[in-house]
């Protein structure tokens, strides 16, 4: 039985496929290992493939469309995709306004909060607002048996 549930945003999910020039690759991938060993529940939002695909195609990686398609197929197999509910989207709008976030970043936070999950993120604004935690922090807590506590 998983000890905690984790929602991963695109900044973390990207590290599952691309390492060059990226930070926190090993902790991000450790979350996958914890999921595979059923120590955590792991989810991404249904918007994550769009963000990951865009980051690979248009970001520093400059991956070609064929390889992006392969990554997106793999992402679909790795962990469940969840859709924010209307109530979660309503909360996302409130969080976005309050913390000066994009709606899609706030959607990750609102969905994680409403489902009692940790938000794994490397997004500076989400970390600064206290709405998410770095993969290294979550992985360290799991390694030390602290569950979701710091």
Secondary structure by P-SEA (a helix, b strand, c coil): cccbbbbbcaaaaaaacccccccaaaaaaaaaaaaaaccbbbbbccaaaaaaaaaaacccccccaaaaaaaaaaaaacbbbbbbcaaaaaaaaaaaaaacccaaaaaaaaaaaaacbbbbcccaaaaaacccccaaaaaaaaaacccccc
